[in-house]
Amino acid sequence: MDLYKLAFNNIRRRKLRSVLTMLGIIIGVATIMVLVGITAGATSAVKDETSAYMYDVTVSPAGSTGSYLMDNQTASKVEAYSKLYDTKEFTVFKETINGQDLEVQGTNDWKQLRLKTGSPGVVMDYYIADKLGYKVGSKVKVDGKEMTITGIAKEDGYALYINQALAKEMQDNRVSIITARTHGDPKTVADALKKDVGSVSVETKSDKVAEVQEMADKALLFAGLIASVGLLVGIISVVNTMFISVMERTRELGVLKAIGFTNKQIMGSTLFEAGILGFIGAVVGVIVGAIGIVAIANVLNFTDYMSEMLPAWLIVSAIAGSTLLSILAGLYPAVRASKLNVVEALRNE
């Protein structure tokens, strides 16, 4: 008799219990996949945005000035600073449209904005556009000036994008931030710029990316810990199932030992059965998790980051980890099964 075939037969004979055991693993693995995958996708999106919109340094009004906009004189000093080049201005301000607060952003490079439909000019995030009932061709009034929406962005937010020159004009020729490349080390230039110009705050790209990465690492750890609780419940169910299985099959195991099967073979069969439960549950959990990730990615417009959300390492780790944990969960029942006394086992009813 093939003990491994016997393990499969035991799973089939107790279909409901096996399914319920695997259900815990499926839920745990699917939860890990979704939480870690979506967190990774969101992190990649933020990092891409950071890299796209930040140059070597980003200059903004100092907090002590009490203003979110930089006056024209200060902006001119920054742009004329000898250690900076390729400077770009951005003006951002709040506007209430149909009772909804929006962020109006002036932009220099429309290629950085992903359009869902339409063309550059006056572009609104699709979420707020849908909420307010706007579409391409709709009229919108900003700072008393009526404009026609030319496009809808893929961004899931509350922003309206217009040409930087127009945004700056609407705010009395003031700007919110200035990005620039540097001649030399960005950190050194940033320190010198704050000292020479004054009344400005300067952040380097590396500082911002490091900040984003730190937040991402904490988010991934938190998501992993939460999801692991669900998987732990599934693993506990494996211990319970295997323990009960050994108790129910005491006489059967006694017969196997009586006809010559070794303790090692009995233990191997029990561990194999636990591993199969974990493996099948993990595979189904990965499939369910992948479906969930695709669905959420479409809702959040993260489809461009599917490779980051469904990396091979996550899939392999989820399956291998769950299988290994299930085998470990079946270790005690397996040892108990292998050490059964033949005479006592045969007397068991």
C-alpha distance (Angstrom), angle and dihedral (degrees) to the residues before:
residue distance angle dihedral
M1 . . .
D2 3.81 . .
L3 3.80 107.9 .
Y4 3.79 91.7 -158.0
K5 3.78 90.3 54.2
L6 3.79 86.2 49.7
A7 3.81 89.1 55.7
F8 3.83 90.5 55.4
N9 3.80 90.0 47.6
N10 3.82 90.5 52.3
I11 3.81 89.9 54.2
R12 3.82 91.6 48.7
R13 3.81 92.9 46.8
R14 3.79 90.9 55.2
K15 3.80 97.9 40.4
L16 3.81 98.0 153.9
R17 3.80 94.6 47.1
S18 3.80 91.3 45.2
V19 3.80 92.0 49.4
L20 3.80 92.1 48.6
T21 3.81 90.0 48.7
M22 3.80 91.8 50.1
L23 3.81 90.6 45.2
G24 3.79 90.6 68.1
I25 3.80 90.4 51.1
I26 3.81 91.8 45.0
I27 3.80 92.1 53.0
G28 3.81 92.2 45.5
V29 3.82 95.1 48.6
A30 3.82 93.4 42.8
T31 3.80 90.3 50.5
I32 3.80 91.5 50.6
M33 3.80 91.3 48.3
V34 3.80 93.9 49.9
L35 3.81 98.2 42.6
V36 3.80 96.0 43.3
G37 3.82 92.9 39.7
I38 3.80 96.2 49.8
T39 3.81 91.7 43.3
A40 3.81 90.0 51.3
G41 3.81 90.9 48.1
A42 3.78 93.1 49.4
T43 3.80 90.2 47.4
S44 3.80 92.3 51.8
A45 3.79 90.6 48.3
V46 3.81 92.3 51.6
K47 3.80 92.6 45.6
D48 3.80 90.9 49.7
E49 3.77 90.6 49.5
T50 3.79 89.9 48.7
S51 3.79 92.4 50.0
A52 3.78 92.7 44.6
Y53 3.79 98.4 48.6
M54 3.79 100.1 34.2
Y55 3.76 124.8 73.5
D56 3.82 123.0 -173.4
V57 3.80 91.5 -61.1
T58 3.79 136.6 12.9
V59 3.81 117.6 -153.2
S60 3.80 121.8 -159.9
P61 3.83 136.2 162.5
A62 3.80 112.8 -73.3
G63 3.79 114.6 -105.4
S64 3.78 89.9 -121.1
T65 3.82 91.3 64.6
G66 3.79 91.0 68.9
S67 3.81 91.8 -137.8
Y68 3.80 133.5 103.3
L69 3.80 90.8 -153.9
M70 3.79 127.6 71.1
D71 3.80 116.7 -134.3
N72 3.79 118.3 -120.2
Q73 3.83 94.1 -109.6
T74 3.81 93.6 55.8
A75 3.80 91.7 43.4
S76 3.82 90.0 53.1
K77 3.82 90.8 52.1
V78 3.79 91.1 51.5
E79 3.79 94.0 48.0
A80 3.81 91.7 47.4
Y81 3.80 93.2 50.0
S82 3.81 107.6 125.7
K83 3.81 96.0 -136.5
L84 3.80 93.4 55.9
Y85 3.80 130.2 75.6
D86 3.81 139.2 166.4
T87 3.81 90.3 36.5
K88 3.80 120.3 -175.9
E89 3.79 128.6 -168.7
F90 3.79 127.2 -142.2
T91 3.78 126.4 -171.6
V92 3.80 118.8 -164.7
F93 3.80 126.5 179.0
K94 3.78 141.3 158.1
E95 3.78 124.0 -103.4
T96 3.80 131.8 177.9
I97 3.80 113.6 -136.5
N98 3.79 119.7 -178.8
G99 3.80 90.1 -18.6
Q100 3.79 93.2 -51.5
D101 3.82 122.9 113.4
L102 3.80 112.1 -129.3
E103 3.78 134.0 179.9
V104 3.80 112.4 -126.2
Q105 3.79 110.6 -152.2
G106 3.76 125.9 -167.2
T107 3.79 112.6 -145.2
N108 3.79 135.2 -165.5
D109 3.78 98.9 -171.4
W110 3.79 118.0 45.7
K111 3.81 90.7 -176.5
Q112 3.79 88.4 75.5
L113 3.81 91.1 62.3
R114 3.79 118.1 80.2
L115 3.80 109.9 -138.0
K116 3.77 122.6 -150.7
T117 3.78 92.7 -170.0
G118 3.81 139.5 -15.0
S119 3.79 127.8 25.3
P120 3.85 139.7 -74.7
G121 3.79 121.7 -75.8
V122 3.79 108.8 77.9
V123 3.81 109.3 11.6
M124 3.81 128.5 176.2
D125 3.80 128.2 -163.2
Y126 3.78 109.4 -103.1
Y127 3.83 94.4 -125.2
I128 3.79 96.3 58.1
A129 3.80 91.7 36.3
D130 3.79 89.7 56.8
K131 3.80 91.4 44.8
L132 3.80 93.1 51.8
G133 3.81 94.5 38.0
Y134 3.81 95.4 -116.0
K135 3.79 125.4 149.0
V136 3.79 138.1 165.2
G137 3.81 106.9 -53.3
S138 3.81 95.5 27.3
K139 3.81 117.9 130.7
V140 3.80 119.8 -120.0
K141 3.81 129.0 -178.9
V142 3.82 118.0 -140.5
D143 3.80 121.6 179.8
G144 3.80 88.7 -15.8
K145 3.81 92.9 -53.1
E146 3.81 118.8 115.5
M147 3.81 114.9 -136.8
T148 3.79 136.7 174.7
I149 3.79 119.6 -122.4
T150 3.79 108.6 -120.1
G151 3.80 100.3 179.5
I152 3.79 148.0 10.0
A153 3.81 118.7 -132.6
K154 3.79 126.0 -140.9
E155 3.80 89.8 -128.2
D156 3.80 116.4 117.4
G157 3.78 96.6 -138.4
Y158 3.79 151.2 87.5
A159 3.80 102.1 -91.2
L160 3.78 137.4 122.2
Y161 3.81 117.0 -160.0
I162 3.80 123.7 -151.5
N163 3.79 135.6 162.2
Q164 3.80 112.4 -68.8
A165 3.81 93.1 -127.7
L166 3.80 90.3 57.5
A167 3.82 93.7 44.5
K168 3.80 90.7 50.3
E169 3.80 91.7 49.2
M170 3.81 90.7 51.7
Q171 3.82 89.9 55.0
D172 3.82 97.1 50.0
N173 3.82 93.6 -94.8
R174 3.80 93.2 -57.3
V175 3.80 126.3 136.5
S176 3.80 134.1 -151.0
I177 3.79 99.9 -149.8
I178 3.79 140.6 -1.6
T179 3.79 121.1 -150.7
A180 3.80 122.0 -161.1
R181 3.78 147.3 165.8
T182 3.78 117.0 -117.3
H183 3.76 136.5 -134.9
G184 3.79 99.2 -132.2
D185 3.80 133.8 -5.8
P186 3.85 109.9 -7.2
K187 3.80 93.0 -141.6
T188 3.82 92.6 52.6
V189 3.80 91.9 45.8
A190 3.82 91.1 47.5
D191 3.82 91.9 54.2
A192 3.81 91.6 46.9
L193 3.80 92.6 47.3
K194 3.80 93.3 53.4
K195 3.79 89.9 50.1
D196 3.82 97.3 44.6
V197 3.82 100.6 40.4
G198 3.80 102.2 27.3
S199 3.82 127.7 -167.7
V200 3.81 90.7 64.6
S201 3.76 137.1 102.1
V202 3.82 117.1 -142.5
E203 3.79 125.1 -161.0
T204 3.79 124.0 -176.3
K205 3.78 123.2 -138.1
S206 3.79 91.7 -120.0
D207 3.82 90.3 54.8
K208 3.79 91.8 53.1
V209 3.81 94.9 44.7
A210 3.82 90.3 49.1
E211 3.81 89.5 50.3
V212 3.80 91.6 50.1
Q213 3.81 91.3 46.6
E214 3.80 91.8 51.1
M215 3.79 90.9 51.2
A216 3.80 90.4 46.6
D217 3.81 92.9 51.4
K218 3.80 90.9 51.2
A219 3.80 91.5 47.1
L220 3.81 92.3 49.8
L221 3.80 91.5 48.3
F222 3.80 92.0 48.4
A223 3.82 92.0 47.2
G224 3.79 91.1 48.1
L225 3.81 92.8 50.3
I226 3.79 93.1 50.0
A227 3.79 92.8 47.2
S228 3.81 91.7 46.5
V229 3.80 89.7 62.7
G230 3.81 89.3 63.3
L231 3.81 91.4 48.0
L232 3.81 90.6 48.4
V233 3.80 89.6 57.4
G234 3.80 88.7 52.9
I235 3.81 92.3 49.6
I236 3.81 91.0 50.0
S237 3.80 88.4 54.1
V238 3.82 88.3 55.2
V239 3.81 90.3 55.4
N240 3.79 90.1 49.0
T241 3.80 93.9 47.0
M242 3.79 94.9 47.5
F243 3.79 92.5 45.7
I244 3.80 92.3 51.7
S245 3.81 90.2 44.3
V246 3.81 91.1 55.7
M247 3.81 91.3 48.5
E248 3.81 92.3 49.4
R249 3.81 92.5 47.0
T250 3.80 97.4 45.6
R251 3.81 93.5 117.9
E252 3.80 92.4 43.0
L253 3.79 91.5 51.6
G254 3.80 89.3 47.8
V255 3.81 90.3 55.2
L256 3.81 91.0 49.7
K257 3.80 91.1 52.1
A258 3.80 90.9 45.7
I259 3.81 92.0 56.5
G260 3.77 92.6 51.2
F261 3.78 111.4 -83.1
T262 3.79 112.3 143.9
N263 3.77 128.4 -128.7
K264 3.80 88.0 -110.8
Q265 3.81 92.5 55.7
I266 3.80 92.9 47.4
M267 3.80 90.5 49.3
G268 3.81 91.9 46.8
S269 3.80 92.3 52.0
T270 3.81 92.5 50.7
L271 3.79 92.7 47.8
F272 3.81 90.3 47.0
E273 3.80 90.2 54.0
A274 3.82 91.1 51.2
G275 3.81 90.5 47.4
I276 3.81 92.3 51.0
L277 3.81 90.6 52.4
G278 3.80 89.9 50.9
F279 3.81 94.5 44.1
I280 3.81 96.2 49.3
G281 3.80 91.6 43.4
A282 3.81 90.7 49.7
V283 3.82 94.1 48.8
V284 3.80 91.8 50.1
G285 3.80 89.7 44.2
V286 3.81 91.0 53.0
I287 3.81 90.8 50.8
V288 3.82 91.9 48.5
G289 3.80 90.5 45.3
A290 3.82 92.1 49.3
I291 3.81 90.8 51.4
G292 3.80 89.3 49.8
I293 3.81 92.1 49.1
V294 3.81 92.5 50.4
A295 3.81 91.3 48.5
I296 3.82 93.9 48.4
A297 3.82 91.9 42.6
N298 3.80 89.7 56.8
V299 3.78 91.4 49.4
L300 3.83 93.0 48.2
N301 3.82 94.8 38.5
F302 3.80 91.6 -119.0
T303 3.81 94.4 132.2
D304 3.81 90.3 116.9
Y305 3.81 88.1 65.6
M306 3.80 100.0 51.5
S307 3.82 92.4 119.8
E308 3.82 89.6 57.1
M309 3.80 92.6 43.9
L310 3.80 95.3 48.8
P311 3.81 104.6 32.6
A312 3.79 119.4 169.8
W313 3.82 91.1 -120.6
L314 3.81 91.5 59.5
I315 3.81 93.3 50.2
V316 3.82 94.0 45.5
S317 3.82 92.6 43.8
A318 3.80 92.8 49.7
I319 3.82 93.4 50.9
A320 3.80 97.1 39.3
G321 3.80 93.4 42.5
S322 3.79 94.8 49.0
T323 3.80 92.3 46.3
L324 3.80 92.2 49.2
L325 3.82 93.0 46.2
S326 3.80 90.1 49.2
I327 3.80 90.6 52.0
L328 3.80 89.9 49.7
A329 3.81 89.0 47.2
G330 3.80 89.0 55.4
L331 3.80 93.4 48.5
Y332 3.82 97.5 92.7
P333 3.83 94.8 46.0
A334 3.82 88.2 46.1
V335 3.82 92.8 52.2
R336 3.80 89.8 46.8
A337 3.80 90.7 50.6
S338 3.80 93.0 49.2
K339 3.80 92.8 50.9
L340 3.80 96.4 51.4
N341 3.79 113.1 132.3
V342 3.83 107.6 -119.0
V343 3.80 96.1 -140.2
E344 3.80 94.2 46.5
A345 3.79 91.3 44.5
L346 3.83 92.4 52.6
R347 3.82 90.6 49.8
N348 3.81 91.1 53.2
E349 3.80 115.7 108.3
